[in-house]
């Protein structure tokens, strides 16, 4: 079972000088709320020194240096008294006081209906997402078997929660280790673009991140550490794939065919199946003439070869999405020459902390100051919550649809464009290439600390937006017929995002195949359950990708709780199977598509977006407020399902 988080991971034993040195790196607004937990005095909330504003990844509240110094001095006195009195934190239970503290931290009113969701995320009072299973006998839970497909972030999470529940389970993972995308994507520069102190399980924070946006090895290690910490490693079958899963209506269970790396096959029978395969799982290669004729080394960015050395080589990178955005600046100084082929320019927004290391003082505060790490998590979450949604809604009366979708979106365009102009300077030709021709926020927006455009300005780097005519034995030929002779070609061309659970064969009731039922329009109720496929629960399923904020870990914690509440409902009622009602599913899809059709991702200016399927329909994204999705997934509603 997960344990309720202590107010602080470690007690304070440092002397005053060490404490004072650590506070130099503290987030002062966060520090102020931790001081309340140390002293029990809420007077700081009414004082004249307070955060002045909030912005994504900005953690100092735009406070003056004078005010920050004043708080550090006050904090030193509070912390030393807290230390000398045995490090006894003061719990804050009153919801209104909690809301006042939240509002103080982000310098704006936090509505009361957001407080319960945020309290869950912060775990000020225990793990509220852990279900109570005491009313179901342990032997009944142990007799119910669940197969989890995928050992990435969601699969590890499902494993932890299933063990807490006392339910028997097996996790099938095609790789040799956990982490999913963080196991597979090992290209130079690969890192997360959600702040790490938010991009971790709510019940398993990590106070030792080396960077604010950690790189791949550290992320993958976090998930490895989690399966050991929570004792679930023995449930994982690595180097194994699910080939087929068929629902047996006579037994009301799934019959799952597995294939090991050596080609041997076996069968696993399960009462329920949880798909944790993700959306960005199967690399997609572009349909370019002559792609396989290249004589040098070619590879997808998600299949980076550790034996390939780019130093001194001529490298072509095809694509300018998130992977290329990280890869190109990392290798630009190492290669002889670098040609970057761009089909669509990315919008980017400033984040000066994107490559910054976490200071030792910050780590000290996270570990030692009561509830500091939890308030810091809230400070990262709130600006990335639901406040951005209005800028994504198309205003049909907005007169400038060729460049933006509403007034707020136009302001975003100006900020993003100015950021690029500051970096490009008087290079009008480069500016024309890098400013996108579609409205802001319509595709994945990338975080930038200046490294991308700095790389493109290097003498040995060329950004080519003319299009590719073909690939030859020697290299890449653009639409003007110019050949770039390459030693290495990297395809940073994304994934088959709209092919959920592919290439597995999933067969439901009456022999219905999931890939045929879905076709090009994958759909699931709440992104989790599908008609004709009983006891199948999708994590990170259709319509659940986040393109405006939040964290996929937050979404997965919501989805896993929903899936386990469904399993709990089966065990409580003595039923063997449950299937979402077609009318419930269809009503949700109608509302989902109605909402998506008015969002920026469906704007006519958007072409070649992985958010869309081949017909231009958005199937992968969630348009809902995070608060709404959280509410809908707190527990399964029996009225939405038919039980057998």
Protein Blocks (a to p, Z undefined) as FASTA:
>chain_A
ZZdddfbfbdcfbdfklmmmmmmmpcfklmmmmmmmmnopaklmmmmbdcfbdcehianl
opafklmmmmmmmmmmmmmmmmmnopaacddfblklmmmmmmmmnopacdfklmmmmmmm
nomnojfkbccfklpcfklmmmpccddedjbfklmmmmmmmmmnopacddddfbfbehij
mmmmmcehiacfbdfklnccfklccfkbfbfbdcfklmmmmmmmmmmmnopmmmpcghia
cfbdcddfklopacdddddfkopacddddfbdcdfebjblbccddddehklmpmbdcddf
klccfkbcfehpacddedjbfklmmmmmmmmmmpmbdcdddfbdcdddddfklmpccdfk
lmmmmmmmghklmmmmmmmmmmmmmmmmmmmpccfkbcklmlbcbfklmmmmmmmmmmmm
mmnomalklmmmmmccbdehkaccdddehlmmmmmmpmkbccdfebpfbdcfklccdfko
pacddfbdcddebjafklghiabdcddehhiafklmnmmmccdehhlacghiahiacehi
ehiacckgcjfklmmmmmmmmmmmmmmmmmmnopabdcddfklmmmmmmmmmmmmmmpmk
lgfklghiakbcfkopafkbcfbdfklmmmmmmpccfklpccZZ
